[in-house]
């Protein structure tokens, strides 16, 4: 199993330096930045139910994979199924493969369960989180710990993450500090059309920019980690 700081695949050496598992799991002048709470004042809604597809590109390599999110309603529970698939090919031969499947269940704005299974080029990683007695019980590969019950995963499909001061790192399962600033508003090309979106820059343990439209849909995400930059661009979404 890879450590959080290990590159995507050390065996790729010069072919894929700098892309880490954290990048794969997580998408104006400083004087213009304002608090993300101002964005929440606009009352971003829960994104529409349905299927979302994102292309994944890396700055130095072009297309590297895809990410999908499917949102379903089960009574009062919102379920998000998130999958990531990455292939690195050289001369038509796949030299690296990464797959991750995760299911999150949220009720009343609080996480009630999370299940993630990752295959990182043959290295398997398993994370489980369950709400219990007002807290969150976490377990990853045999290690167990407790998290505050009001924490949310760092998955960007949920616009609630933009105002958080602390999130659950979906790679490690541990709580990490985050901060955010609302950059501004502008047009973003998403799902074949230009849409108006608000851009939030998140820092702290994360380094990413997120673009949300007025419906709460994530239109674009740019994640930076250890010199690599991966862009998630929306190609298909419910209306």
N, C-alpha and C positions, 0 to 999 in steps of 0.2 A: 504494500500500500504506500502511496506517495505521501510525503509530508506536505503541509499546506504551502511551504515555501519552495518545494521542488518544482522545476520547470515542467511543462506539459509532458515532455518525454525526453529525458536527458540523452537517450540514445539517438535522437534526431540531430543532436549537436548543432551544426550550422544551418540545418534545414528548418528547424522550428525553435530557435532560441527565444526565451523570454515569455512564451505564452504559458500561463499557469492554469491549474484547475480552477482557481478562484475567478479568473477572467471568464472561463467557459460557463461557470455556474451563475455568475451574476450578469445595460444598457440603457461677452461684453466687458468692459473694464470693471474691475472690482468695485469701483465707486458706485456702479449702477445696480449692484446686487441688493436684494431685499429679503426679508425673512420668508421662508416657505409657508409660514402661518398665514401670510397675506394671500397666498394661493388657496389655502384651505378656506379662507373667508368666502371665496367664490363657490364653496360647497361642491367640490368635485364629486360626482356620483360614483357608485359602484359601476365598473365597466359592463357593457352589455354581455349577456350570456352568449356563448357560442365559441367558435373555433378561430384562433389567431395563429398566423404563420409568420415567422421572421427569418429572413436570410441572415447569415453570419459571415462577415468578411473581416479579414485581418489586414492591417495597413500594408504589410510587406508581402502578403501572399495572395490577396484576393479572396475569393470564396473558399470557406473552410467548412461550412456546414449549415445546419438549420436548427431552429428552436420553435416549438409549438406550445401553445397554451389553450386548453379547453376549459371554459367556465360553465359549471352546471349548478342548478339550484335543487337542493334536496330538502324540501320543507323550509325550515329556517336556516339551514346550513348551506353556505356557498362552498362548492368544491372546485379546486383548480388542479388540473392535471397538466404538468409541465414536463416536456421532453426536450433533450438536446442531443444532437447527433453531429459528430465532427469526423471528417476524414482528411488526412493529409496524404497526398499522392505525389510520387516522384516518378516521372517517366511512365505514368499510367499505373504504377504499382502503389497500393495502399501501404504506407509505412507507419501509420499511426491511426488509431481508432479510439473514439471516446463516445460513450453513450450514458445518459443519465435520465432516469424516470423518477418523478416526484409527484406526490399527491398531497395537497394541503386542504384542510377543512376548517372553515372560519364561521363562527356564529356570533352575531351581535358585535362584530368588529374584533373578536378575540379568537386566537388560534385554539382549536380543540384537538387537532392532530396533524402530524406531518410524517410522511414516509418517503425516504429517498434512497434509491439504489443506483450506484454508479459503477460502470466498468471503464476504467481508465487504462486502455491498452492491455487488458488482462488483469489489472489490479482492481479488486472489488472493494467497494466502500459502502457501508450501510448506516443510515441515520434514521432514528425513530424518536418522535416527540409526541407526548400525550398530555392533555390537561388532566390534572389530578389535585384535588383538595385546594383549589385556588392558585396552584402553581403549575409549572410545566415540567414533566419528568422527561429527561433526554437520555438517549443511549446511542452510542456510536461504537461499533466494533468491539463490544464487551465493556466499554467504559460508560459509567452512568453519572449524571449530575442533575441538579435542579435549577430551573430558570424562573424568573418572575413571570407570573401568569398573564401580564398585560403586554408582553413582548410579541412582536410580529416577525416573521421571516423576512429576509432581505429581498425576496423575489419582487421584481419591479412591476408585475402585472397589477399589483394592489396600490392604488394611489395614496393609501394611508401612509406608506413608507416615507413620503416626502417630508412629513413634519416630525418624524421620530428622532429622538436623541440617542436611542439605543435600539439595535435590531439583532435578530438571530442570524448569524452567518450560516447560510445554508450549506456551506462546505464543511465547516467544523462543528456546527451545532452550538457554538458558544455565543454569548452575548458580546457585542462589540459596539463601541461608541461611534456615532455618526453625526454629521452636521450638514446643513443644507442651506442653499441660497436660491431664491427665485431670480433667474437671469433676466427673463423678459418673455415677450410673445412674438411669434413670427410664423411663417409658413414652413411646412415640412412635407416632403414628398413621401406619401405612405399609401400602400395598396393601390398604386396607379393614379393617384390624384394628389393635388396639393391641398393640405388641410392646415388650419390655424391651430397652433399648439403653444403651450406654455412650457418653458424650459427650466428645469431645476438642476443645479449642480450639487452633488453630494460628495462630501469629503469625510475626514476622520479615517475609520478603518476601510472605507470604500472610496473609490475614485471613479465616479461615473457621472454622466449627464443623461437626464431623462426628459423626454418630450411627451406631454399628455394633452389630449384634446379636451373639449368641454364635456364630452361624454365619459371621461375617465379612462379612455383607452390609451395604452402606451403605444405611441407611434414610432418611437425610435429610442435607442439606448446606445451610448458609447461608453465602454468600460476600458480603463487603463490600469495596467498592472505589470510591474517589472519591465518597463520599456515596450510592452506590447499594447496595441490598441485594437479592440474588437468592436465592430459596429453591428448592432441588431436592427434591421430595417423591416418594418411591417410590410408584408406583401399580400396578406389576406386577412380580413376581419369582418365580423358581423356589422351590419349597418347601425 
